[in-house]
Amino acid sequence: MKKTDLRSMAYAFIANETNVYFPDNGQECFVVERLSCNKCNTHWHTALLECYFCGELNYYLYQCSECGKNYSLTNASKTCNCGNSNAKLVKACVNPKCPTNTNEKIKEIATNEKGVFDLEASLNLSLMYCIKCGSPYNYYNSFKIFIYNDLKEKNFQEYISRIKKDLVKNDFIVVKNHKNSVLKYDFIRIKTTQNLELPKKYKFESVENLIDEILSI
């Protein structure tokens, strides 16, 4: 297996907020490590922030401090069209019941800090609860990714024999298939190393969709 296959796939996993490590013992794989919910196994988004006061998530919006209108962070003008000379666009909490929107003193503090979710604001926390089920508990989930590329490996069973000693339960073999010069992907999740076979069909046309599926398991 060429290292370029492993490295390009590893970069794609890194883009999905996962830690990636390459073993130093010659194994033909890389290790994926991600923080997951202990209850439902949903990915725990370490880069996601929530409001200190109400727990609302950061939706990456600007909000007018006077009229409450929301704008995308890509808004070029950085001003609201409400016409109020006191208006400021701040990275506010979008929950209308949040104290930063209902309590005038707290709202003033938040506005002066350029909003709850400004990079230098003191009014936000890293994600404290699972975004799917609300559990406060998480754990580090890790597994290995191997890659079978049918352009470079001519015999699947020979490939399995070569890597079998390194395979353990819940590892994955990503399969790159080039039938009719069309690249498609699928994967094999290791439950047992006995009688492993190539997929009958290849469901994924993009690496992104493949990784989304693996990380949702």
SEGU-959474 format. One record per residue (C-alpha): residue number from 1; residue in one letter; y, x, z. Coordinates in steps of 0.001 Angstrom, whole numbers, plus 524288, in hexadecimal, padded with zeros to 5 digits. Example, Ala and Ser with C-alpha at 12.3 -4.5 7.8 and 13.67 -1.06 7.14 Angstrom:
! residues 2
<mikol: 1 | figu: a | c2: 7EE6C | c1: 8300C | c3: 81E78> $
<mikol: 2 | figu: s | c2: 7FBDC | c1: 83566 | c3: 81BE4> $
END
This chain:
! residues 217
<mikol: 1 | figu: m | c2: 80000 | c1: 80000 | c3: 80000> $
<mikol: 2 | figu: k | c2: 80D24 | c1: 80578 | c3: 7FC11> $
<mikol: 3 | figu: k | c2: 816E5 | c1: 8068D | c3: 80732> $
<mikol: 4 | figu: t | c2: 82120 | c1: 80010 | c3: 7FE9B> $
<mikol: 5 | figu: d | c2: 819D0 | c1: 7F31B | c3: 7FFB4> $
<mikol: 6 | figu: l | c2: 81996 | c1: 7F405 | c3: 80E74> $
<mikol: 7 | figu: r | c2: 827B5 | c1: 7F849 | c3: 80FB7> $
<mikol: 8 | figu: s | c2: 82D44 | c1: 7EDCF | c3: 806CB> $
<mikol: 9 | figu: m | c2: 825A7 | c1: 7E352 | c3: 80E19> $
<mikol: 10 | figu: a | c2: 829DD | c1: 7E910 | c3: 81B2B> $
<mikol: 11 | figu: y | c2: 83835 | c1: 7E82C | c3: 81747> $
<mikol: 12 | figu: a | c2: 83628 | c1: 7D9D2 | c3: 813E7> $
<mikol: 13 | figu: f | c2: 830B6 | c1: 7D752 | c3: 82192> $
<mikol: 14 | figu: i | c2: 83C12 | c1: 7DEAD | c3: 827D1> $
<mikol: 15 | figu: a | c2: 8455B | c1: 7D578 | c3: 820AC> $
<mikol: 16 | figu: n | c2: 83EC4 | c1: 7CA5A | c3: 82834> $
<mikol: 17 | figu: e | c2: 842BC | c1: 7CF78 | c3: 83599> $
<mikol: 18 | figu: t | c2: 835F9 | c1: 7D66E | c3: 83878> $
<mikol: 19 | figu: n | c2: 8337F | c1: 7E41F | c3: 83D66> $
<mikol: 20 | figu: v | c2: 82ADF | c1: 7EC78 | c3: 834AE> $
<mikol: 21 | figu: y | c2: 82372 | c1: 7F8E9 | c3: 837F8> $
<mikol: 22 | figu: f | c2: 81AF5 | c1: 801DE | c3: 82FDB> $
<mikol: 23 | figu: p | c2: 80F13 | c1: 8074B | c3: 8370E> $
<mikol: 24 | figu: d | c2: 80E51 | c1: 81611 | c3: 837A4> $
<mikol: 25 | figu: n | c2: 7FF77 | c1: 81667 | c3: 836C2> $
<mikol: 26 | figu: g | c2: 7FE3E | c1: 81481 | c3: 82812> $
<mikol: 27 | figu: q | c2: 7FB71 | c1: 805E0 | c3: 827F4> $
<mikol: 28 | figu: e | c2: 7FF19 | c1: 7FF0B | c3: 81B35> $
<mikol: 29 | figu: c | c2: 807C2 | c1: 7F4E7 | c3: 82199> $
<mikol: 30 | figu: f | c2: 813E0 | c1: 7F268 | c3: 82996> $
<mikol: 31 | figu: v | c2: 8154C | c1: 7EB5B | c3: 83683> $
<mikol: 32 | figu: v | c2: 81DF2 | c1: 7DF58 | c3: 837C4> $
<mikol: 33 | figu: e | c2: 82357 | c1: 7DBFA | c3: 8451C> $
<mikol: 34 | figu: r | c2: 82B79 | c1: 7CFE6 | c3: 847B7> $
<mikol: 35 | figu: l | c2: 83035 | c1: 7C83B | c3: 85363> $
<mikol: 36 | figu: s | c2: 829E3 | c1: 7BAC1 | c3: 85373> $
<mikol: 37 | figu: c | c2: 82A22 | c1: 7AE80 | c3: 85BB1> $
<mikol: 38 | figu: n | c2: 81F22 | c1: 7AEC3 | c3: 8659B> $
<mikol: 39 | figu: k | c2: 81CCD | c1: 7A020 | c3: 863D9> $
<mikol: 40 | figu: c | c2: 81DE3 | c1: 79D2A | c3: 8552F> $
<mikol: 41 | figu: n | c2: 81E01 | c1: 7AAF1 | c3: 84F52> $
<mikol: 42 | figu: t | c2: 82AD6 | c1: 7A894 | c3: 8481A> $
<mikol: 43 | figu: h | c2: 83291 | c1: 7B4E0 | c3: 8451D> $
<mikol: 44 | figu: w | c2: 83C54 | c1: 7B7F1 | c3: 84FE8> $
<mikol: 45 | figu: h | c2: 848E1 | c1: 7BB4D | c3: 848B1> $
<mikol: 46 | figu: t | c2: 84E52 | c1: 7C69D | c3: 85091> $
<mikol: 47 | figu: a | c2: 85A8D | c1: 7C726 | c3: 8480C> $
<mikol: 48 | figu: l | c2: 85DC8 | c1: 7B8D9 | c3: 84AB5> $
<mikol: 49 | figu: l | c2: 867F5 | c1: 7B597 | c3: 854FC> $
<mikol: 50 | figu: e | c2: 869C7 | c1: 7A969 | c3: 85D46> $
<mikol: 51 | figu: c | c2: 87561 | c1: 7A429 | c3: 864CE> $
<mikol: 52 | figu: y | c2: 875F3 | c1: 7A831 | c3: 87322> $
<mikol: 53 | figu: f | c2: 87AA2 | c1: 79AB3 | c3: 8775C> $
<mikol: 54 | figu: c | c2: 871E1 | c1: 7913B | c3: 86FDE> $
<mikol: 55 | figu: g | c2: 86769 | c1: 79924 | c3: 868CB> $
<mikol: 56 | figu: e | c2: 86BB7 | c1: 794F5 | c3: 85B25> $
<mikol: 57 | figu: l | c2: 867E3 | c1: 79E7F | c3: 85069> $
<mikol: 58 | figu: n | c2: 8712C | c1: 7A6A7 | c3: 8485F> $
<mikol: 59 | figu: y | c2: 87276 | c1: 7A059 | c3: 83AEB> $
<mikol: 60 | figu: y | c2: 87B9E | c1: 7AADD | c3: 835B1> $
<mikol: 61 | figu: l | c2: 88778 | c1: 7A216 | c3: 833A0> $
<mikol: 62 | figu: y | c2: 895F6 | c1: 7A2ED | c3: 835EA> $
<mikol: 63 | figu: q | c2: 89C2D | c1: 79744 | c3: 83CC2> $
<mikol: 64 | figu: c | c2: 8AA80 | c1: 793A8 | c3: 83D01> $
<mikol: 65 | figu: s | c2: 8AF88 | c1: 7946E | c3: 84AF4> $
<mikol: 66 | figu: e | c2: 8B888 | c1: 788B5 | c3: 848A7> $
<mikol: 67 | figu: c | c2: 8B1AC | c1: 77EE3 | c3: 83FBA> $
<mikol: 68 | figu: g | c2: 8A377 | c1: 78326 | c3: 84182> $
<mikol: 69 | figu: k | c2: 8A06B | c1: 78474 | c3: 83306> $
<mikol: 70 | figu: n | c2: 8954E | c1: 78DE5 | c3: 83002> $
<mikol: 71 | figu: y | c2: 8958E | c1: 7987C | c3: 825AC> $
<mikol: 72 | figu: s | c2: 88B91 | c1: 7A227 | c3: 82095> $
<mikol: 73 | figu: l | c2: 88D27 | c1: 7B01D | c3: 8255C> $
<mikol: 74 | figu: t | c2: 88F4B | c1: 7B3A4 | c3: 81718> $
<mikol: 75 | figu: n | c2: 89C0E | c1: 7ABE3 | c3: 81710> $
<mikol: 76 | figu: a | c2: 8A589 | c1: 7B54F | c3: 810B2> $
<mikol: 77 | figu: s | c2: 8B24E | c1: 7AFB5 | c3: 815C8> $
<mikol: 78 | figu: k | c2: 8AEC0 | c1: 7B041 | c3: 82444> $
<mikol: 79 | figu: t | c2: 8B82B | c1: 7A4FD | c3: 8267C> $
<mikol: 80 | figu: c | c2: 8B654 | c1: 7964F | c3: 827ED> $
<mikol: 81 | figu: n | c2: 8BCBA | c1: 78CD0 | c3: 81E71> $
<mikol: 82 | figu: c | c2: 8C080 | c1: 7836C | c3: 82971> $
<mikol: 83 | figu: g | c2: 8CE54 | c1: 788CC | c3: 82947> $
<mikol: 84 | figu: n | c2: 8CF45 | c1: 78B26 | c3: 837EA> $
<mikol: 85 | figu: s | c2: 8D691 | c1: 797DE | c3: 83A50> $
<mikol: 86 | figu: n | c2: 8CEB8 | c1: 79A40 | c3: 846CE> $
<mikol: 87 | figu: a | c2: 8C1A1 | c1: 79903 | c3: 83FE6> $
<mikol: 88 | figu: k | c2: 8B80B | c1: 7A455 | c3: 840BB> $
<mikol: 89 | figu: l | c2: 8AAA9 | c1: 7A59E | c3: 83A8C> $
<mikol: 90 | figu: v | c2: 8A12F | c1: 7A9B3 | c3: 84533> $
<mikol: 91 | figu: k | c2: 89268 | c1: 7AB21 | c3: 845EE> $
<mikol: 92 | figu: a | c2: 89107 | c1: 79F6A | c3: 84ED3> $
<mikol: 93 | figu: c | c2: 88559 | c1: 79824 | c3: 85459> $
<mikol: 94 | figu: v | c2: 882BD | c1: 78C5F | c3: 84B90> $
<mikol: 95 | figu: n | c2: 87DD7 | c1: 783B4 | c3: 856AE> $
<mikol: 96 | figu: p | c2: 888D1 | c1: 779A8 | c3: 858CE> $
<mikol: 97 | figu: k | c2: 88469 | c1: 777A6 | c3: 866FA> $
<mikol: 98 | figu: c | c2: 884C2 | c1: 7862C | c3: 86A41> $
<mikol: 99 | figu: p | c2: 88E97 | c1: 789C9 | c3: 874F8> $
<mikol: 100 | figu: t | c2: 894C5 | c1: 79328 | c3: 86B41> $
<mikol: 101 | figu: n | c2: 898BD | c1: 78704 | c3: 8638D> $
<mikol: 102 | figu: t | c2: 89B29 | c1: 77D2D | c3: 86E88> $
<mikol: 103 | figu: n | c2: 8A0F4 | c1: 78531 | c3: 8799A> $
<mikol: 104 | figu: e | c2: 8AEB3 | c1: 789B2 | c3: 8761C> $
<mikol: 105 | figu: k | c2: 8AE85 | c1: 795CA | c3: 87EB5> $
<mikol: 106 | figu: i | c2: 8A13C | c1: 79A4F | c3: 879B4> $
<mikol: 107 | figu: k | c2: 8A533 | c1: 796FF | c3: 86BC1> $
<mikol: 108 | figu: e | c2: 8B14C | c1: 79F7A | c3: 86D4A> $
<mikol: 109 | figu: i | c2: 8A8FE | c1: 7AAD4 | c3: 87219> $
<mikol: 110 | figu: a | c2: 89F96 | c1: 7A91E | c3: 866AD> $
<mikol: 111 | figu: t | c2: 8AAAE | c1: 7A876 | c3: 85CCF> $
<mikol: 112 | figu: n | c2: 8B0EA | c1: 7B4BF | c3: 8625E> $
<mikol: 113 | figu: e | c2: 8A3D8 | c1: 7BB9A | c3: 860A2> $
<mikol: 114 | figu: k | c2: 8A3D6 | c1: 7B72F | c3: 85253> $
<mikol: 115 | figu: g | c2: 898FA | c1: 7AD81 | c3: 85532> $
<mikol: 116 | figu: v | c2: 88C14 | c1: 7ACE6 | c3: 85C81> $
<mikol: 117 | figu: f | c2: 884F0 | c1: 7B481 | c3: 851EE> $
<mikol: 118 | figu: d | c2: 88E97 | c1: 7BF31 | c3: 84EC0> $
<mikol: 119 | figu: l | c2: 8880A | c1: 7CC89 | c3: 84F3F> $
<mikol: 120 | figu: e | c2: 8909F | c1: 7D0A0 | c3: 85AAC> $
<mikol: 121 | figu: a | c2: 89036 | c1: 7C3AB | c3: 86201> $
<mikol: 122 | figu: s | c2: 889EC | c1: 7C2CB | c3: 86F69> $
<mikol: 123 | figu: l | c2: 88610 | c1: 7B471 | c3: 86DFC> $
<mikol: 124 | figu: n | c2: 878FC | c1: 7B5B9 | c3: 86705> $
<mikol: 125 | figu: l | c2: 86B28 | c1: 7BA2B | c3: 86A04> $
<mikol: 126 | figu: s | c2: 85FB6 | c1: 7BF10 | c3: 8621A> $
<mikol: 127 | figu: l | c2: 855F9 | c1: 7B43C | c3: 85F30> $
<mikol: 128 | figu: m | c2: 85064 | c1: 7AF37 | c3: 86C1D> $
<mikol: 129 | figu: y | c2: 847D2 | c1: 7A407 | c3: 8675C> $
<mikol: 130 | figu: c | c2: 83E9E | c1: 7A206 | c3: 85BD1> $
<mikol: 131 | figu: i | c2: 845CD | c1: 79B29 | c3: 850BC> $
<mikol: 132 | figu: k | c2: 839C8 | c1: 792D3 | c3: 84DDA> $
<mikol: 133 | figu: c | c2: 83404 | c1: 78E82 | c3: 85AE4> $
<mikol: 134 | figu: g | c2: 83E18 | c1: 792E3 | c3: 864F6> $
<mikol: 135 | figu: s | c2: 834FA | c1: 79BAE | c3: 86CA9> $
<mikol: 136 | figu: p | c2: 83BCC | c1: 7A6BF | c3: 87412> $
<mikol: 137 | figu: y | c2: 83002 | c1: 7AFCB | c3: 872E7> $
<mikol: 138 | figu: n | c2: 82D33 | c1: 7B9A2 | c3: 8683D> $
<mikol: 139 | figu: y | c2: 8241E | c1: 7C4FE | c3: 8656A> $
<mikol: 140 | figu: y | c2: 8228F | c1: 7CFFF | c3: 85B9C> $
<mikol: 141 | figu: n | c2: 818AF | c1: 7CCB5 | c3: 8510D> $
<mikol: 142 | figu: s | c2: 8137D | c1: 7D803 | c3: 848DE> $
<mikol: 143 | figu: f | c2: 80A20 | c1: 7D96A | c3: 83D77> $
<mikol: 144 | figu: k | c2: 8075A | c1: 7E296 | c3: 83226> $
<mikol: 145 | figu: i | c2: 80A45 | c1: 7E034 | c3: 823C5> $
<mikol: 146 | figu: f | c2: 80161 | c1: 7E62A | c3: 8195E> $
<mikol: 147 | figu: i | c2: 803D1 | c1: 7E4B5 | c3: 80AC6> $
<mikol: 148 | figu: y | c2: 7F9DF | c1: 7E30D | c3: 7FFE5> $
<mikol: 149 | figu: n | c2: 80043 | c1: 7E51C | c3: 7F2A3> $
<mikol: 150 | figu: d | c2: 7F6E6 | c1: 7E1BE | c3: 7E793> $
<mikol: 151 | figu: l | c2: 7FDEF | c1: 7EB14 | c3: 7DE53> $
<mikol: 152 | figu: k | c2: 7FAE2 | c1: 7F691 | c3: 7E71D> $
<mikol: 153 | figu: e | c2: 7EE45 | c1: 7F272 | c3: 7EDAE> $
<mikol: 154 | figu: k | c2: 7E34C | c1: 7EEBF | c3: 7E461> $
<mikol: 155 | figu: n | c2: 7D912 | c1: 7EA50 | c3: 7EE29> $
<mikol: 156 | figu: f | c2: 7DC72 | c1: 7E1B2 | c3: 7F9BE> $
<mikol: 157 | figu: q | c2: 7CFF9 | c1: 7E460 | c3: 8015B> $
<mikol: 158 | figu: e | c2: 7D1E4 | c1: 7F303 | c3: 8000F> $
<mikol: 159 | figu: y | c2: 7DFA9 | c1: 7F147 | c3: 80534> $
<mikol: 160 | figu: i | c2: 7DA9B | c1: 7E96A | c3: 810D3> $
<mikol: 161 | figu: s | c2: 7D074 | c1: 7F3D1 | c3: 813BC> $
<mikol: 162 | figu: r | c2: 7DB42 | c1: 7FDF3 | c3: 81416> $
<mikol: 163 | figu: i | c2: 7E435 | c1: 7F6A4 | c3: 81D87> $
<mikol: 164 | figu: k | c2: 7DA04 | c1: 7EEF3 | c3: 8253C> $
<mikol: 165 | figu: k | c2: 7DA6D | c1: 7F80E | c3: 830EC> $
<mikol: 166 | figu: d | c2: 7E8E3 | c1: 7F511 | c3: 832B4> $
<mikol: 167 | figu: l | c2: 7E830 | c1: 7E63A | c3: 8314D> $
<mikol: 168 | figu: v | c2: 7E8BF | c1: 7DDB2 | c3: 83D65> $
<mikol: 169 | figu: k | c2: 7E9DF | c1: 7CF1B | c3: 83F95> $
<mikol: 170 | figu: n | c2: 7F6DD | c1: 7C91C | c3: 83B16> $
<mikol: 171 | figu: d | c2: 7FA6F | c1: 7D466 | c3: 83219> $
<mikol: 172 | figu: f | c2: 7FE35 | c1: 7D0BC | c3: 8242C> $
<mikol: 173 | figu: i | c2: 7FA9E | c1: 7D5C6 | c3: 816C3> $
<mikol: 174 | figu: v | c2: 80547 | c1: 7D282 | c3: 80CF3> $
<mikol: 175 | figu: v | c2: 7FF9C | c1: 7D11A | c3: 7FF4D> $
<mikol: 176 | figu: k | c2: 807BA | c1: 7D406 | c3: 7F32B> $
<mikol: 177 | figu: n | c2: 801D3 | c1: 7CDB1 | c3: 7E726> $
<mikol: 178 | figu: h | c2: 80652 | c1: 7D0DE | c3: 7D938> $
<mikol: 179 | figu: k | c2: 7FE39 | c1: 7C742 | c3: 7D156> $
<mikol: 180 | figu: n | c2: 803E4 | c1: 7C519 | c3: 7C3B2> $
<mikol: 181 | figu: s | c2: 80EC8 | c1: 7CEAD | c3: 7C73F> $
<mikol: 182 | figu: v | c2: 8145C | c1: 7C4F9 | c3: 7D115> $
<mikol: 183 | figu: l | c2: 815BD | c1: 7CA30 | c3: 7DEF3> $
<mikol: 184 | figu: k | c2: 81198 | c1: 7C0E3 | c3: 7E9B5> $
<mikol: 185 | figu: y | c2: 80E69 | c1: 7C2C3 | c3: 7F805> $
<mikol: 186 | figu: d | c2: 8059A | c1: 7BD92 | c3: 8027E> $
<mikol: 187 | figu: f | c2: 7FFDF | c1: 7C2A4 | c3: 80F17> $
<mikol: 188 | figu: i | c2: 7F369 | c1: 7C353 | c3: 816E5> $
<mikol: 189 | figu: r | c2: 7F47B | c1: 7C1B3 | c3: 8258D> $
<mikol: 190 | figu: i | c2: 7E9D4 | c1: 7C953 | c3: 82C6C> $
<mikol: 191 | figu: k | c2: 7E0F7 | c1: 7C126 | c3: 834FF> $
<mikol: 192 | figu: t | c2: 7D502 | c1: 7C988 | c3: 832DD> $
<mikol: 193 | figu: t | c2: 7D2F8 | c1: 7D560 | c3: 82A40> $
<mikol: 194 | figu: q | c2: 7C666 | c1: 7CFA1 | c3: 824D2> $
<mikol: 195 | figu: n | c2: 7C5BC | c1: 7C9AD | c3: 8172A> $
<mikol: 196 | figu: l | c2: 7D414 | c1: 7CB56 | c3: 813AF> $
<mikol: 197 | figu: e | c2: 7D76C | c1: 7C651 | c3: 80615> $
<mikol: 198 | figu: l | c2: 7E367 | c1: 7C5A2 | c3: 7FD83> $
<mikol: 199 | figu: p | c2: 7EAD9 | c1: 7B8B2 | c3: 7FD53> $
<mikol: 200 | figu: k | c2: 7E682 | c1: 7AECA | c3: 7F323> $
<mikol: 201 | figu: k | c2: 7F49B | c1: 7AB40 | c3: 7F01F> $
<mikol: 202 | figu: y | c2: 80175 | c1: 7B24A | c3: 7F220> $
<mikol: 203 | figu: k | c2: 80B92 | c1: 7A963 | c3: 7F84D> $
<mikol: 204 | figu: f | c2: 817B0 | c1: 7B1CD | c3: 7F8E7> $
<mikol: 205 | figu: e | c2: 82085 | c1: 7B64E | c3: 7EDF3> $
<mikol: 206 | figu: s | c2: 829F1 | c1: 7BD7E | c3: 7F6D9> $
<mikol: 207 | figu: v | c2: 82895 | c1: 7C701 | c3: 80214> $
<mikol: 208 | figu: e | c2: 83269 | c1: 7BEFF | c3: 809EC> $
<mikol: 209 | figu: n | c2: 829D9 | c1: 7B2C6 | c3: 809BF> $
<mikol: 210 | figu: l | c2: 81DDC | c1: 7BADD | c3: 80D04> $
<mikol: 211 | figu: i | c2: 8246A | c1: 7C0EC | c3: 818ED> $
<mikol: 212 | figu: d | c2: 829B8 | c1: 7B3CF | c3: 81D80> $
<mikol: 213 | figu: e | c2: 81BCE | c1: 7AE8E | c3: 81D7E> $
<mikol: 214 | figu: i | c2: 81638 | c1: 7BA3F | c3: 824C4> $
<mikol: 215 | figu: l | c2: 820D3 | c1: 7B9EB | c3: 82F1F> $
<mikol: 216 | figu: s | c2: 81EEF | c1: 7AB49 | c3: 83143> $
<mikol: 217 | figu: i | c2: 810B2 | c1: 7ACE7 | c3: 83529> $
END
